[in-house]
């Protein structure tokens, strides 16, 4: 639940950040900005997934040979 509130645009925390920005500005965030932020959020989550998966594979291979 805590990770879901991180300010990454794809997650709920990102939606809360956009809502806060809209409240402070008094107008909606441009669709293009929201779209690019969503792509960046997807890339960040995918990158973290790849790093975690790579570390798991590396530890599995090293534990087999030692």
N, CA, C, O and CB atoms as a CASP TS submission, in Angstrom:
PFRMAT TS
TARGET T0000
AUTHOR 0000-0000-0000
METHOD Language model
MODEL 1
PARENT N/A
ATOM      1  N   UNK     1       0.826  -1.193   0.000  1.00  0.00           N
ATOM      2  CA  UNK     1       0.000   0.000   0.000  1.00  0.00           C
ATOM      3  C   UNK     1       0.866   1.252   0.000  1.00  0.00           C
ATOM      4  O   UNK     1       0.495   2.264  -0.593  1.00  0.00           O
ATOM      5  CB  UNK     1      -0.938   0.001   1.205  1.00  0.00           C
ATOM      6  N   UNK     2       2.003   1.189   0.653  1.00  0.00           N
ATOM      7  CA  UNK     2       2.881   2.361   0.714  1.00  0.00           C
ATOM      8  C   UNK     2       3.469   2.653  -0.660  1.00  0.00           C
ATOM      9  O   UNK     2       3.550   3.813  -1.065  1.00  0.00           O
ATOM     10  CB  UNK     2       4.010   2.146   1.744  1.00  0.00           C
ATOM     11  N   UNK     3       3.880   1.613  -1.380  1.00  0.00           N
ATOM     12  CA  UNK     3       4.448   1.810  -2.705  1.00  0.00           C
ATOM     13  C   UNK     3       3.435   2.408  -3.675  1.00  0.00           C
ATOM     14  O   UNK     3       3.812   3.134  -4.595  1.00  0.00           O
ATOM     15  CB  UNK     3       4.967   0.495  -3.247  1.00  0.00           C
ATOM     16  N   UNK     4       2.166   2.113  -3.479  1.00  0.00           N
ATOM     17  CA  UNK     4       1.121   2.638  -4.354  1.00  0.00           C
ATOM     18  C   UNK     4       0.970   4.150  -4.188  1.00  0.00           C
ATOM     19  O   UNK     4       0.475   4.819  -5.095  1.00  0.00           O
ATOM     20  CB  UNK     4      -0.212   1.942  -4.067  1.00  0.00           C
ATOM     21  N   UNK     5       1.385   4.693  -3.056  1.00  0.00           N
ATOM     22  CA  UNK     5       1.267   6.131  -2.827  1.00  0.00           C
ATOM     23  C   UNK     5       2.527   6.912  -3.197  1.00  0.00           C
ATOM     24  O   UNK     5       2.601   8.117  -2.953  1.00  0.00           O
ATOM     25  CB  UNK     5       0.934   6.382  -1.389  1.00  0.00           C
ATOM     26  N   UNK     6       3.511   6.240  -3.780  1.00  0.00           N
ATOM     27  CA  UNK     6       4.682   6.956  -4.278  1.00  0.00           C
ATOM     28  C   UNK     6       4.253   7.890  -5.405  1.00  0.00           C
ATOM     29  O   UNK     6       3.346   7.558  -6.168  1.00  0.00           O
ATOM     30  CB  UNK     6       5.777   5.964  -4.768  1.00  0.00           C
ATOM     31  N   UNK     7       4.889   9.050  -5.519  1.00  0.00           N
ATOM     32  CA  UNK     7       4.458  10.015  -6.548  1.00  0.00           C
ATOM     33  C   UNK     7       4.915   9.660  -7.957  1.00  0.00           C
ATOM     34  O   UNK     7       5.498  10.489  -8.656  1.00  0.00           O
ATOM     35  CB  UNK     7       4.971  11.384  -6.202  1.00  0.00           C
ATOM     36  N   UNK     8       4.649   8.432  -8.366  1.00  0.00           N
ATOM     37  CA  UNK     8       4.916   7.987  -9.730  1.00  0.00           C
ATOM     38  C   UNK     8       3.596   8.101 -10.487  1.00  0.00           C
ATOM     39  O   UNK     8       2.581   7.580 -10.025  1.00  0.00           O
ATOM     40  CB  UNK     8       5.494   6.506  -9.770  1.00  0.00           C
ATOM     41  N   UNK     9       3.587   8.770 -11.638  1.00  0.00           N
ATOM     42  CA  UNK     9       2.317   9.085 -12.314  1.00  0.00           C
ATOM     43  C   UNK     9       1.389   7.908 -12.581  1.00  0.00           C
ATOM     44  O   UNK     9       0.175   8.102 -12.641  1.00  0.00           O
ATOM     45  CB  UNK     9       2.610   9.734 -13.594  1.00  0.00           C
ATOM     46  N   UNK    10       1.901   6.717 -12.742  1.00  0.00           N
ATOM     47  CA  UNK    10       1.047   5.571 -13.031  1.00  0.00           C
ATOM     48  C   UNK    10       0.300   5.119 -11.771  1.00  0.00           C
ATOM     49  O   UNK    10      -0.813   4.600 -11.859  1.00  0.00           O
ATOM     50  CB  UNK    10       1.882   4.411 -13.602  1.00  0.00           C
ATOM     51  N   UNK    11       0.906   5.314 -10.618  1.00  0.00           N
ATOM     52  CA  UNK    11       0.329   4.857  -9.361  1.00  0.00           C
ATOM     53  C   UNK    11      -0.627   5.894  -8.786  1.00  0.00           C
ATOM     54  O   UNK    11      -0.732   7.008  -9.300  1.00  0.00           O
ATOM     55  CB  UNK    11       1.430   4.543  -8.354  1.00  0.00           C
ATOM     56  N   UNK    12      -1.322   5.519  -7.717  1.00  0.00           N
ATOM     57  CA  UNK    12      -2.286   6.423  -7.085  1.00  0.00           C
ATOM     58  C   UNK    12      -1.622   7.685  -6.546  1.00  0.00           C
ATOM     59  O   UNK    12      -2.225   8.758  -6.565  1.00  0.00           O
ATOM     60  CB  UNK    12      -3.011   5.707  -5.960  1.00  0.00           C
ATOM     61  N   UNK    13      -0.392   7.564  -6.068  1.00  0.00           N
ATOM     62  CA  UNK    13       0.327   8.738  -5.573  1.00  0.00           C
ATOM     63  C   UNK    13       0.537   9.767  -6.669  1.00  0.00           C
ATOM     64  O   UNK    13       0.492  10.969  -6.408  1.00  0.00           O
ATOM     65  CB  UNK    13       1.669   8.328  -4.986  1.00  0.00           C
ATOM     66  N   UNK    14       0.762   9.312  -7.878  1.00  0.00           N
ATOM     67  CA  UNK    14       0.903  10.235  -9.009  1.00  0.00           C
ATOM     68  C   UNK    14      -0.388  10.958  -9.311  1.00  0.00           C
ATOM     69  O   UNK    14      -0.382  12.144  -9.642  1.00  0.00           O
ATOM     70  CB  UNK    14       1.367   9.493 -10.241  1.00  0.00           C
ATOM     71  N   UNK    15      -1.501  10.243  -9.198  1.00  0.00           N
ATOM     72  CA  UNK    15      -2.800  10.886  -9.406  1.00  0.00           C
ATOM     73  C   UNK    15      -3.062  11.927  -8.316  1.00  0.00           C
ATOM     74  O   UNK    15      -3.643  12.979  -8.582  1.00  0.00           O
ATOM     75  CB  UNK    15      -3.932   9.832  -9.424  1.00  0.00           C
ATOM     76  N   UNK    16      -2.637  11.631  -7.106  1.00  0.00           N
ATOM     77  CA  UNK    16      -2.785  12.602  -6.012  1.00  0.00           C
ATOM     78  C   UNK    16      -1.933  13.844  -6.266  1.00  0.00           C
ATOM     79  O   UNK    16      -2.356  14.963  -5.974  1.00  0.00           O
ATOM     80  CB  UNK    16      -2.394  11.960  -4.663  1.00  0.00           C
ATOM     81  N   UNK    17      -0.735  13.645  -6.810  1.00  0.00           N
ATOM     82  CA  UNK    17       0.131  14.787  -7.133  1.00  0.00           C
ATOM     83  C   UNK    17      -0.511  15.643  -8.213  1.00  0.00           C
ATOM     84  O   UNK    17      -0.511  16.870  -8.114  1.00  0.00           O
ATOM     85  CB  UNK    17       1.528  14.308  -7.593  1.00  0.00           C
ATOM     86  N   UNK    18      -1.061  15.005  -9.246  1.00  0.00           N
ATOM     87  CA  UNK    18      -1.731  15.773 -10.299  1.00  0.00           C
ATOM     88  C   UNK    18      -2.933  16.526  -9.738  1.00  0.00           C
ATOM     89  O   UNK    18      -3.172  17.673 -10.117  1.00  0.00           O
ATOM     90  CB  UNK    18      -2.175  14.844 -11.445  1.00  0.00           C
ATOM     91  N   UNK    19      -3.684  15.907  -8.852  1.00  0.00           N
ATOM     92  CA  UNK    19      -4.834  16.582  -8.243  1.00  0.00           C
ATOM     93  C   UNK    19      -4.375  17.777  -7.413  1.00  0.00           C
ATOM     94  O   UNK    19      -5.021  18.824  -7.422  1.00  0.00           O
ATOM     95  CB  UNK    19      -5.637  15.600  -7.364  1.00  0.00           C
ATOM     96  N   UNK    20      -3.263  17.624  -6.698  1.00  0.00           N
ATOM     97  CA  UNK    20      -2.732  18.730  -5.896  1.00  0.00           C
ATOM     98  C   UNK    20      -2.264  19.873  -6.790  1.00  0.00           C
ATOM     99  O   UNK    20      -2.523  21.040  -6.496  1.00  0.00           O
ATOM    100  CB  UNK    20      -1.573  18.245  -5.009  1.00  0.00           C
ATOM    101  N   UNK    21      -1.578  19.540  -7.877  1.00  0.00           N
ATOM    102  CA  UNK    21      -1.117  20.577  -8.812  1.00  0.00           C
ATOM    103  C   UNK    21      -2.309  21.302  -9.429  1.00  0.00           C
ATOM    104  O   UNK    21      -2.295  22.526  -9.553  1.00  0.00           O
ATOM    105  CB  UNK    21      -0.232  19.959  -9.926  1.00  0.00           C
ATOM    106  N   UNK    22      -3.327  20.562  -9.811  1.00  0.00           N
ATOM    107  CA  UNK    22      -4.522  21.191 -10.375  1.00  0.00           C
ATOM    108  C   UNK    22      -5.200  22.102  -9.363  1.00  0.00           C
ATOM    109  O   UNK    22      -5.690  23.174  -9.716  1.00  0.00           O
ATOM    110  CB  UNK    22      -5.504  20.128 -10.856  1.00  0.00           C
ATOM    111  N   UNK    23      -5.227  21.677  -8.113  1.00  0.00           N
ATOM    112  CA  UNK    23      -5.843  22.497  -7.061  1.00  0.00           C
ATOM    113  C   UNK    23      -5.044  23.786  -6.854  1.00  0.00           C
ATOM    114  O   UNK    23      -5.626  24.860  -6.695  1.00  0.00           O
ATOM    115  CB  UNK    23      -5.932  21.701  -5.731  1.00  0.00           C
ATOM    116  N   UNK    24      -3.710  23.679  -6.855  1.00  0.00           N
ATOM    117  CA  UNK    24      -2.867  24.857  -6.638  1.00  0.00           C
ATOM    118  C   UNK    24      -2.896  25.813  -7.829  1.00  0.00           C
ATOM    119  O   UNK    24      -2.909  27.031  -7.651  1.00  0.00           O
ATOM    120  CB  UNK    24      -1.435  24.428  -6.360  1.00  0.00           C
ATOM    121  N   UNK    25      -2.905  25.260  -9.040  1.00  0.00           N
ATOM    122  CA  UNK    25      -2.925  26.100 -10.238  1.00  0.00           C
ATOM    123  C   UNK    25      -4.310  26.639 -10.555  1.00  0.00           C
ATOM    124  O   UNK    25      -4.441  27.702 -11.163  1.00  0.00           O
ATOM    125  CB  UNK    25      -2.409  25.323 -11.419  1.00  0.00           C
ATOM    126  N   UNK    26      -5.324  25.925 -10.153  1.00  0.00           N
ATOM    127  CA  UNK    26      -6.682  26.335 -10.465  1.00  0.00           C
ATOM    128  C   UNK    26      -7.137  25.912 -11.848  1.00  0.00           C
ATOM    129  O   UNK    26      -8.220  26.295 -12.292  1.00  0.00           O
ATOM    130  CB  UNK    26      -6.800  27.808 -10.339  1.00  0.00           C
ATOM    131  N   UNK    27      -6.322  25.128 -12.528  1.00  0.00           N
ATOM    132  CA  UNK    27      -6.700  24.626 -13.845  1.00  0.00           C
ATOM    133  C   UNK    27      -6.096  23.237 -14.028  1.00  0.00           C
ATOM    134  O   UNK    27      -5.187  22.844 -13.297  1.00  0.00           O
ATOM    135  CB  UNK    27      -6.229  25.597 -14.977  1.00  0.00           C
ATOM    136  N   UNK    28      -6.600  22.513 -14.994  1.00  0.00           N
ATOM    137  CA  UNK    28      -6.156  21.141 -15.225  1.00  0.00           C
ATOM    138  C   UNK    28      -4.767  21.107 -15.851  1.00  0.00           C
ATOM    139  O   UNK    28      -4.377  22.011 -16.590  1.00  0.00           O
ATOM    140  CB  UNK    28      -7.150  20.404 -16.119  1.00  0.00           C
ATOM    141  N   UNK    29      -4.041  20.060 -15.542  1.00  0.00           N
ATOM    142  CA  UNK    29      -2.744  19.838 -16.168  1.00  0.00           C
ATOM    143  C   UNK    29      -2.985  19.443 -17.620  1.00  0.00           C
ATOM    144  O   UNK    29      -3.930  18.711 -17.915  1.00  0.00           O
ATOM    145  CB  UNK    29      -1.919  18.740 -15.408  1.00  0.00           C
ATOM    146  N   UNK    30      -2.143  19.921 -18.521  1.00  0.00           N
ATOM    147  CA  UNK    30      -2.313  19.612 -19.937  1.00  0.00           C
ATOM    148  C   UNK    30      -2.230  18.109 -20.161  1.00  0.00           C
ATOM    149  O   UNK    30      -1.472  17.405 -19.494  1.00  0.00           O
ATOM    150  CB  UNK    30      -1.255  20.340 -20.784  1.00  0.00           C
ATOM    151  N   UNK    31      -3.014  17.641 -21.099  1.00  0.00           N
ATOM    152  CA  UNK    31      -3.043  16.206 -21.407  1.00  0.00           C
ATOM    153  C   UNK    31      -1.683  15.696 -21.854  1.00  0.00           C
ATOM    154  O   UNK    31      -1.298  14.575 -21.522  1.00  0.00           O
ATOM    155  CB  UNK    31      -4.077  15.919 -22.486  1.00  0.00           C
ATOM    156  N   UNK    32      -0.959  16.508 -22.601  1.00  0.00           N
ATOM    157  CA  UNK    32       0.355  16.101 -23.104  1.00  0.00           C
ATOM    158  C   UNK    32       1.332  15.888 -21.946  1.00  0.00           C
ATOM    159  O   UNK    32       2.110  14.934 -21.960  1.00  0.00           O
ATOM    160  CB  UNK    32       0.910  17.157 -24.083  1.00  0.00           C
ATOM    161  N   UNK    33       1.294  16.765 -20.953  1.00  0.00           N
ATOM    162  CA  UNK    33       2.159  16.641 -19.777  1.00  0.00           C
ATOM    163  C   UNK    33       1.803  15.374 -19.003  1.00  0.00           C
ATOM    164  O   UNK    33       2.684  14.622 -18.587  1.00  0.00           O
ATOM    165  CB  UNK    33       2.031  17.889 -18.862  1.00  0.00           C
ATOM    166  N   UNK    34       0.524  15.150 -18.817  1.00  0.00           N
ATOM    167  CA  UNK    34       0.072  13.950 -18.099  1.00  0.00           C
ATOM    168  C   UNK    34       0.473  12.681 -18.865  1.00  0.00           C
ATOM    169  O   UNK    34       0.848  11.676 -18.260  1.00  0.00           O
ATOM    170  CB  UNK    34      -1.469  13.988 -17.893  1.00  0.00           C
ATOM    171  N   UNK    35       0.390  12.739 -20.194  1.00  0.00           N
ATOM    172  CA  UNK    35       0.757  11.590 -21.011  1.00  0.00           C
ATOM    173  C   UNK    35       2.247  11.274 -20.881  1.00  0.00           C
ATOM    174  O   UNK    35       2.619  10.119 -20.676  1.00  0.00           O
ATOM    175  CB  UNK    35       0.398  11.845 -22.476  1.00  0.00           C
ATOM    176  N   UNK    36       3.099  12.291 -20.998  1.00  0.00           N
ATOM    177  CA  UNK    36       4.542  12.071 -20.871  1.00  0.00           C
ATOM    178  C   UNK    36       4.916  11.604 -19.464  1.00  0.00           C
ATOM    179  O   UNK    36       5.797  10.759 -19.301  1.00  0.00           O
ATOM    180  CB  UNK    36       5.305  13.354 -21.216  1.00  0.00           C
ATOM    181  N   UNK    37       4.255  12.147 -18.462  1.00  0.00           N
ATOM    182  CA  UNK    37       4.519  11.711 -17.096  1.00  0.00           C
ATOM    183  C   UNK    37       4.129  10.248 -16.900  1.00  0.00           C
ATOM    184  O   UNK    37       4.815   9.509 -16.194  1.00  0.00           O
ATOM    185  CB  UNK    37       3.764  12.595 -16.102  1.00  0.00           C
ATOM    186  N   UNK    38       3.043   9.839 -17.517  1.00  0.00           N
ATOM    187  CA  UNK    38       2.618   8.445 -17.436  1.00  0.00           C
ATOM    188  C   UNK    38       3.633   7.537 -18.103  1.00  0.00           C
ATOM    189  O   UNK    38       3.967   6.484 -17.560  1.00  0.00           O
ATOM    190  CB  UNK    38       1.244   8.262 -18.080  1.00  0.00           C
ATOM    191  N   UNK    39       4.134   7.926 -19.278  1.00  0.00           N
ATOM    192  CA  UNK    39       5.167   7.136 -19.948  1.00  0.00           C
ATOM    193  C   UNK    39       6.424   7.039 -19.082  1.00  0.00           C
ATOM    194  O   UNK    39       7.034   5.975 -18.983  1.00  0.00           O
ATOM    195  CB  UNK    39       5.511   7.752 -21.317  1.00  0.00           C
ATOM    196  N   UNK    40       6.803   8.145 -18.462  1.00  0.00           N
ATOM    197  CA  UNK    40       7.977   8.134 -17.587  1.00  0.00           C
ATOM    198  C   UNK    40       7.748   7.220 -16.386  1.00  0.00           C
ATOM    199  O   UNK    40       8.663   6.517 -15.958  1.00  0.00           O
ATOM    200  CB  UNK    40       8.308   9.561 -17.114  1.00  0.00           C
ATOM    201  N   UNK    41       6.545   7.226 -15.847  1.00  0.00           N
ATOM    202  CA  UNK    41       6.217   6.346 -14.734  1.00  0.00           C
ATOM    203  C   UNK    41       6.279   4.887 -15.133  1.00  0.00           C
ATOM    204  O   UNK    41       6.803   4.057 -14.390  1.00  0.00           O
ATOM    205  CB  UNK    41       4.846   6.671 -14.196  1.00  0.00           C
ATOM    206  N   UNK    42       5.742   4.568 -16.314  1.00  0.00           N
ATOM    207  CA  UNK    42       5.830   3.197 -16.814  1.00  0.00           C
ATOM    208  C   UNK    42       7.291   2.780 -16.989  1.00  0.00           C
ATOM    209  O   UNK    42       7.666   1.664 -16.631  1.00  0.00           O
ATOM    210  CB  UNK    42       5.071   3.061 -18.148  1.00  0.00           C
ATOM    211  N   UNK    43       8.107   3.670 -17.536  1.00  0.00           N
ATOM    212  CA  UNK    43       9.524   3.362 -17.753  1.00  0.00           C
ATOM    213  C   UNK    43      10.234   3.139 -16.418  1.00  0.00           C
ATOM    214  O   UNK    43      11.073   2.245 -16.307  1.00  0.00           O
ATOM    215  CB  UNK    43      10.213   4.498 -18.541  1.00  0.00           C
ATOM    216  N   UNK    44       9.909   3.938 -15.413  1.00  0.00           N
ATOM    217  CA  UNK    44      10.533   3.783 -14.102  1.00  0.00           C
ATOM    218  C   UNK    44      10.158   2.447 -13.474  1.00  0.00           C
ATOM    219  O   UNK    44      11.020   1.741 -12.951  1.00  0.00           O
ATOM    220  CB  UNK    44      10.127   4.933 -13.177  1.00  0.00           C
ATOM    221  N   UNK    45       8.897   2.106 -13.522  1.00  0.00           N
ATOM    222  CA  UNK    45       8.451   0.834 -12.947  1.00  0.00           C
ATOM    223  C   UNK    45       9.045  -0.342 -13.719  1.00  0.00           C
ATOM    224  O   UNK    45       9.467  -1.328 -13.114  1.00  0.00           O
ATOM    225  CB  UNK    45       6.909   0.750 -12.949  1.00  0.00           C
ATOM    226  N   UNK    46       9.081  -0.250 -15.038  1.00  0.00           N
ATOM    227  CA  UNK    46       9.675  -1.314 -15.843  1.00  0.00           C
ATOM    228  C   UNK    46      11.167  -1.443 -15.546  1.00  0.00           C
ATOM    229  O   UNK    46      11.688  -2.556 -15.461  1.00  0.00           O
ATOM    230  CB  UNK    46       9.451  -1.046 -17.340  1.00  0.00           C
ATOM    231  N   UNK    47      11.852  -0.322 -15.389  1.00  0.00           N
ATOM    232  CA  UNK    47      13.272  -0.356 -15.052  1.00  0.00           C
ATOM    233  C   UNK    47      13.524  -1.010 -13.702  1.00  0.00           C
ATOM    234  O   UNK    47      14.452  -1.807 -13.563  1.00  0.00           O
ATOM    235  CB  UNK    47      13.840   1.045 -15.054  1.00  0.00           C
ATOM    236  N   UNK    48      12.708  -0.683 -12.709  1.00  0.00           N
ATOM    237  CA  UNK    48      12.851  -1.315 -11.396  1.00  0.00           C
ATOM    238  C   UNK    48      12.569  -2.806 -11.469  1.00  0.00           C
ATOM    239  O   UNK    48      13.228  -3.598 -10.796  1.00  0.00           O
ATOM    240  CB  UNK    48      11.916  -0.658 -10.382  1.00  0.00           C
ATOM    241  N   UNK    49      11.596  -3.191 -12.282  1.00  0.00           N
ATOM    242  CA  UNK    49      11.278  -4.599 -12.471  1.00  0.00           C
ATOM    243  C   UNK    49      12.443  -5.346 -13.112  1.00  0.00           C
ATOM    244  O   UNK    49      12.780  -6.452 -12.689  1.00  0.00           O
ATOM    245  CB  UNK    49      10.022  -4.748 -13.326  1.00  0.00           C
ATOM    246  N   UNK    50      13.054  -4.752 -14.119  1.00  0.00           N
ATOM    247  CA  UNK    50      14.190  -5.383 -14.795  1.00  0.00           C
ATOM    248  C   UNK    50      15.373  -5.524 -13.844  1.00  0.00           C
ATOM    249  O   UNK    50      16.032  -6.563 -13.825  1.00  0.00           O
ATOM    250  CB  UNK    50      14.600  -4.569 -16.034  1.00  0.00           C
ATOM    251  N   UNK    51      15.646  -4.495 -13.060  1.00  0.00           N
ATOM    252  CA  UNK    51      16.752  -4.559 -12.099  1.00  0.00           C
ATOM    253  C   UNK    51      16.510  -5.653 -11.065  1.00  0.00           C
ATOM    254  O   UNK    51      17.418  -6.428 -10.764  1.00  0.00           O
ATOM    255  CB  UNK    51      16.937  -3.202 -11.397  1.00  0.00           C
ATOM    256  N   UNK    52      15.324  -5.724 -10.530  1.00  0.00           N
ATOM    257  CA  UNK    52      15.013  -6.749  -9.531  1.00  0.00           C
ATOM    258  C   UNK    52      15.100  -8.141 -10.145  1.00  0.00           C
ATOM    259  O   UNK    52      15.634  -9.061  -9.525  1.00  0.00           O
ATOM    260  CB  UNK    52      13.613  -6.518  -8.935  1.00  0.00           C
ATOM    261  N   UNK    53      14.586  -8.300 -11.344  1.00  0.00           N
ATOM    262  CA  UNK    53      14.625  -9.595 -12.020  1.00  0.00           C
ATOM    263  C   UNK    53      16.065  -9.993 -12.317  1.00  0.00           C
ATOM    264  O   UNK    53      16.438 -11.152 -12.134  1.00  0.00           O
ATOM    265  CB  UNK    53      13.801  -9.554 -13.322  1.00  0.00           C
ATOM    266  N   UNK    54      16.871  -9.048 -12.769  1.00  0.00           N
ATOM    267  CA  UNK    54      18.267  -9.326 -13.070  1.00  0.00           C
ATOM    268  C   UNK    54      19.016  -9.746 -11.805  1.00  0.00           C
ATOM    269  O   UNK    54      19.808 -10.688 -11.844  1.00  0.00           O
ATOM    270  CB  UNK    54      18.933  -8.096 -13.704  1.00  0.00           C
ATOM    271  N   UNK    55      18.777  -9.067 -10.694  1.00  0.00           N
ATOM    272  CA  UNK    55      19.432  -9.446  -9.445  1.00  0.00           C
ATOM    273  C   UNK    55      19.021 -10.847  -9.004  1.00  0.00           C
ATOM    274  O   UNK    55      19.851 -11.603  -8.499  1.00  0.00           O
ATOM    275  CB  UNK    55      19.104  -8.435  -8.347  1.00  0.00           C
ATOM    276  N   UNK    56      17.766 -11.198  -9.186  1.00  0.00           N
ATOM    277  CA  UNK    56      17.312 -12.545  -8.832  1.00  0.00           C
ATOM    278  C   UNK    56      17.989 -13.605  -9.695  1.00  0.00           C
ATOM    279  O   UNK    56      18.418 -14.641  -9.187  1.00  0.00           O
ATOM    280  CB  UNK    56      15.793 -12.649  -8.976  1.00  0.00           C
ATOM    281  N   UNK    57      18.084 -13.349 -10.985  1.00  0.00           N
ATOM    282  CA  UNK    57      18.733 -14.295 -11.888  1.00  0.00           C
ATOM    283  C   UNK    57      20.209 -14.418 -11.531  1.00  0.00           C
ATOM    284  O   UNK    57      20.745 -15.525 -11.475  1.00  0.00           O
ATOM    285  CB  UNK    57      18.566 -13.853 -13.362  1.00  0.00           C
ATOM    286  N   UNK    58      20.862 -13.298 -11.291  1.00  0.00           N
ATOM    287  CA  UNK    58      22.281 -13.306 -10.954  1.00  0.00           C
ATOM    288  C   UNK    58      22.533 -14.097  -9.669  1.00  0.00           C
ATOM    289  O   UNK    58      23.476 -14.886  -9.612  1.00  0.00           O
ATOM    290  CB  UNK    58      22.802 -11.869 -10.805  1.00  0.00           C
ATOM    291  N   UNK    59      21.716 -13.902  -8.650  1.00  0.00           N
ATOM    292  CA  UNK    59      21.884 -14.631  -7.402  1.00  0.00           C
ATOM    293  C   UNK    59      21.585 -16.115  -7.591  1.00  0.00           C
ATOM    294  O   UNK    59      22.242 -16.954  -6.974  1.00  0.00           O
ATOM    295  CB  UNK    59      20.981 -14.043  -6.318  1.00  0.00           C
ATOM    296  N   UNK    60      20.636 -16.448  -8.408  1.00  0.00           N
ATOM    297  CA  UNK    60      20.313 -17.854  -8.675  1.00  0.00           C
ATOM    298  C   UNK    60      21.492 -18.544  -9.361  1.00  0.00           C
ATOM    299  O   UNK    60      21.866 -19.655  -8.986  1.00  0.00           O
ATOM    300  CB  UNK    60      19.038 -17.966  -9.551  1.00  0.00           C
ATOM    301  N   UNK    61      22.069 -17.896 -10.354  1.00  0.00           N
ATOM    302  CA  UNK    61      23.197 -18.487 -11.087  1.00  0.00           C
ATOM    303  C   UNK    61      24.413 -18.592 -10.178  1.00  0.00           C
ATOM    304  O   UNK    61      25.089 -19.620 -10.184  1.00  0.00           O
ATOM    305  CB  UNK    61      23.539 -17.649 -12.346  1.00  0.00           C
ATOM    306  N   UNK    62      24.707 -17.568  -9.404  1.00  0.00           N
ATOM    307  CA  UNK    62      25.871 -17.609  -8.512  1.00  0.00           C
ATOM    308  C   UNK    62      25.706 -18.654  -7.424  1.00  0.00           C
ATOM    309  O   UNK    62      26.687 -19.291  -7.039  1.00  0.00           O
ATOM    310  CB  UNK    62      26.105 -16.244  -7.882  1.00  0.00           C
ATOM    311  N   UNK    63      24.511 -18.848  -6.923  1.00  0.00           N
ATOM    312  CA  UNK    63      24.301 -19.832  -5.871  1.00  0.00           C
ATOM    313  C   UNK    63      24.413 -21.262  -6.411  1.00  0.00           C
ATOM    314  O   UNK    63      24.738 -22.185  -5.664  1.00  0.00           O
ATOM    315  CB  UNK    63      22.936 -19.620  -5.219  1.00  0.00           C
ATOM    316  N   UNK    64      24.144 -21.443  -7.700  1.00  0.00           N
ATOM    317  CA  UNK    64      24.272 -22.776  -8.305  1.00  0.00           C
ATOM    318  C   UNK    64      25.731 -23.171  -8.449  1.00  0.00           C
ATOM    319  O   UNK    64      26.070 -24.344  -8.296  1.00  0.00           O
ATOM    320  CB  UNK    64      23.583 -22.816  -9.674  1.00  0.00           C
ATOM    321  N   UNK    65      26.610 -22.203  -8.745  1.00  0.00           N
ATOM    322  CA  UNK    65      28.007 -22.499  -9.029  1.00  0.00           C
ATOM    323  C   UNK    65      28.901 -22.436  -7.813  1.00  0.00           C
ATOM    324  O   UNK    65      30.072 -22.806  -7.902  1.00  0.00           O
ATOM    325  CB  UNK    65      28.516 -21.565 -10.053  1.00  0.00           C
ATOM    326  N   UNK    66      28.403 -21.988  -6.700  1.00  0.00           N
ATOM    327  CA  UNK    66      29.241 -21.887  -5.478  1.00  0.00           C
ATOM    328  C   UNK    66      28.810 -22.836  -4.430  1.00  0.00           C
ATOM    329  O   UNK    66      29.404 -22.877  -3.352  1.00  0.00           O
ATOM    330  CB  UNK    66      29.212 -20.499  -4.913  1.00  0.00           C
TER
END
